[in-house]
Amino acid sequence: MFGAICGDILSSTYEFQGIKYDEPDKIKLCLDTDTFTDDTALTLAVADWLLNDVKDIYYDDEALTNALAKQLLKYSVHTFKENEGILSFGGNYLKWCMNAEATGQFKPYNSFGNGSGMRVSPVGWYFDTLEETLRFAKLSSDVTHNHPDGEKGALCIAAAVFLARKGKTKNDIKDFLLRAFGYTLLNKTVKELRDSCKWSEICQDTVPMSVVAFLESNDYESAIKNAISYGSDADTIGAMTGAIAEAYYGKVPQQLAEFCITKIPEKQQKLINEFYKKIRIDQFRTD
């Protein structure tokens, strides 16, 4: 999960620039202008949901999605101060928030935007079986992104995180994702995808781009640079790529982690620590 947050922060300056980088290794990270975005906010909302809501309503899908909807609304509207992060939510998601705030009703809007994939990484860490992981990934998507392609994006990223943390090889991960989700773009290289891509924020494009950025990496840092190099929705692709890379490579490198933690409010640092304590991994500490 922290890998997704760091991927968001480290890629945030490059969002909307639309610049393709043919030499990803020359991309500079840890820029003064980096900050967390809505990707981090909603990832934290999912983590909060898993820690504090799921245990009491595990078998009630409707109660689970309603509980997550409330967490998403809280982290979108009430949690952060005006000078904390850049919460540039999409127009349809903002309408969903405003309607939910006004009416208390949480109706999904059939989205296939990449918001479902960028917030799902805590699910990939939290459960002990792939079956549970896929169940809760779908639930986490269906709160807003109940279109089949929105669901598929969340399922793919959660499965990749789960398989990576379970020690599967890159070939194993790729083969499973191809069979399960049919993303033929996984057979492309980063360069091929970069040359052909246009700026996109939908799952059908950015989820396989994120997986390929990871597959072609040598470590966490090179994965994030691959994600940025596309010149597309950099912070969200960075978040999804970073989620898988953290699970596969073990943790976020210390220098990058120390930079990113300075961008996260103290209360949310505590939530991240609580999450990793729950899953019994000494992945991230502030003390």
N, C-alpha and C positions, 0 to 999 in steps of 0.2 A: 504493500500500500504506500509506504514512504517513497518507493521508487516511482510510483505514479505522480505523487506530489512534487518530487524533485524534477521529474520530467516536465511537468507543467511549468514550474518556476524557471528552469533553465532554458526552456523554449519560448517563454512568454514574449520576450522582446522581438522575436522573429515572426510572431503572428501578424498576419495581414500585410507583411512586407512583399510576399510573393516572389522572393528571390530564390532561384535554384542555385545550388552550390555543387559544382562538379567535383570538387575536392573537399569532401566532408571533414577530413581530418584538420583542415585549416579553419574550421568554424570556431569562434571564440565563445566560451561559456563563462558563467559567473559575471554577468554584466551588471553595472550599477542600476540599470533600468529594469532588471528582472523582478518579477513579483508573482505571487500566487494569483490565480484567476478562479472563475466559476468552476473549473475542473477540480481544483483542490477542495473548494467549498462543498461540492456535491459528493466527492469521494469521502470526505469527513462525515457527511450526513449518512452515507451507507454504513460506515464504520460504527457510528453512534447507534444506528438501527440494529446492527448485529449484536452489539454489546448490551444494549439496554432494552430492546423490545422483543427480539426473536424468541428468547427462552420461554416466555409465558404463553406465546401464541403460535408455537412451531407448526401445528397441524392445521391452522386456520388461514388459508390463503388470502381471504378477503381482509381479515384483521391485519395480516402481515403487510399487504400493500397499503392499507390505510395508515398504518403506523409509519411506514417509510415515507408516504406522501407528507405526513406532518413533519418528519425530519427534514425532507427536502425543502419544504416551505420555510421552516425555521432557519436553516442554513442559508437560504437564498435572501431572506428579507430581514431577519432579526439578529443574526449572530455577530456580524462583523460591523465595525465602525466605518464611517465614510472614507477614511484615509487608509483602510486596510484592503489591499489587493485590488484587482480589477474584475468586477463581477459583470462581465459582458455577456449576459444570457441572451439566447436567441429569442426572437419575437414571439414565437408560439409558446415557448416555455414561460416567458414573462406574462403572457395572457393567462396561462394555466395558473401561475402564482397569484395573479390579481383576482381571478375568479375563486380560487381556493380560499384566499384571505377574506373575500367578501361573503362567500356563501358557506364555507366549510365543506364544500363538495370537491371531490378529487377525481375528475373524469379524465381518462387518458385521451390523447389527441392523435393517435395513429402515426406517430413520428417514426422516421427511420434515420433521423440525425444521429451523429456520433456521440451524443450525450449519454446514451445507454452504455456504450463501451468505455467511455472515459471515467465513469464513476464506479464501475463494477469490481475493481481490483480487490477490495477487502473480501469480497465473496470468495475469490480464488484462494485466499489464505485461510479462511475461517473454518472450512469444513473438511472432514476426514475422508470423504468419498467423492468421486466424480459425480455420482448421481445427485447427492445433496448440492454440490456446487452448481450443477446445471439447473436444478430446480430453483435455487435462490437467485441465480443470475437472471432467469426468466422473470421471476417475481420483481426483481429490482428494475427490470426494463419496463414491465407492463404498467407500472404506475403512470408513466407518460408515453413511453415508446412501445406501444402495443402492436405496431406494424411488424409483420414477420421479419423484415430486414433489420428493424431496430432490435428485436429480440435476438436475432442471429448474431448481431455485433456484440451484444453483451455476453452471450453464451460463448462465443469464440475467445474473447479476451479472458473471461473467467477460466475457461478450460485451459488456455495456454499458461496462465499463471499457476493453476493447480498442477499441471503436468511438469512444468519447469521446477517447481519447488519439490516435487516428488522425485527429481533426479532423472527425468527422461531426457534423451538426447535431442538435439535440434531436429534430426531426421524423424525421430518418433513424434515430436510435437507437430511438425509440418504434415506428416502423413495422416495423423489423426484429424487435424483441422481440415485438411483437404477432403477426407472421407466424410466427416461429420457435417461440414458447412458448405463445401463446394466452392470455396473462393479460388477460382482458377488463377487469380492474380498472384497467388502464392508461388507460382512457378516462374514469375518474373524476378529480375534482379532489381536492386535499388536503382541502378542507373537506368534500366528500362522503364521503370515506373516514373522516375524523375523526368525523363525525357518526354514522356507522353502525358503526364498528369497536368490537370488544371486545378486551381484552388477549389477545394471541396470540403464540405463538412458533413457528408453522409456516410453511413456505415459501409455501404457497398464499396466505396473507394478507400476510405481512411483506415478501416480495420485491417484489411490485408496489407496495406502500406506499412502499418505499424508492425505487424508480424514479420514482414520481410526486413524491415529496419533492424529488428532484433536478430533474425536468422543470420544476417550478413555481418553481424558485429563480432568484435573480439573481446569486448568488455562493456560495462555499463556506459561509460563515456562515449565510446564509438557508436553504441546503439542510439543514444540521444542525438549525436551529430548526424547520423543517417536520417533520423526522423526529421530534423530541421532541414536537411538538404533538399527535400522535395519541393520546398517553396509553397507548401499548401497550409492547412490548418495546423500550424506548427505546435502550439501548446497542447492541443488535444492529441495529436499524433504522438507528441513527446510523452504525454501522460500514459497512453496505452502502451507504447514501446517500453517506457521506463518501468511499468508494472511487471511486464514479462522479464525484462532484463534483471531487475532486482531478484526475482524469484530464481532465475537461472544461475546468475553469477554470485549470489549469496547475500550481497548487501550493496548499498550505494557507497562508492568510494568516499573515504573520510573527508577529503578536501571539498568535494561537492556537497556532502551532507552538512558539513559545518557552515558552508555558505548558505545553503537553502534554509537551514533552521533559523537563521537570522530573519528570514522573511515570513515566518509563521508566528502568529500571536501565541502568547504563553499558554492560554487555555487550551488551544488546539494542540500544542505540543504535548500537553498532559494526556489528551485523548489518544494521540498516537502511541505514547508510551503505554497507556492502559490497554490498547488493542494488542500490541506485541506481547505484553505480559500475559494477556488472556490466551494467546496462541502459543505461549511458552517459547518465544524466540527472542534472543537478545540482539535485536536488529537495530534498535534505535534508542538512544538514551540522551537525556538532557542533564542528568545529574552526575 
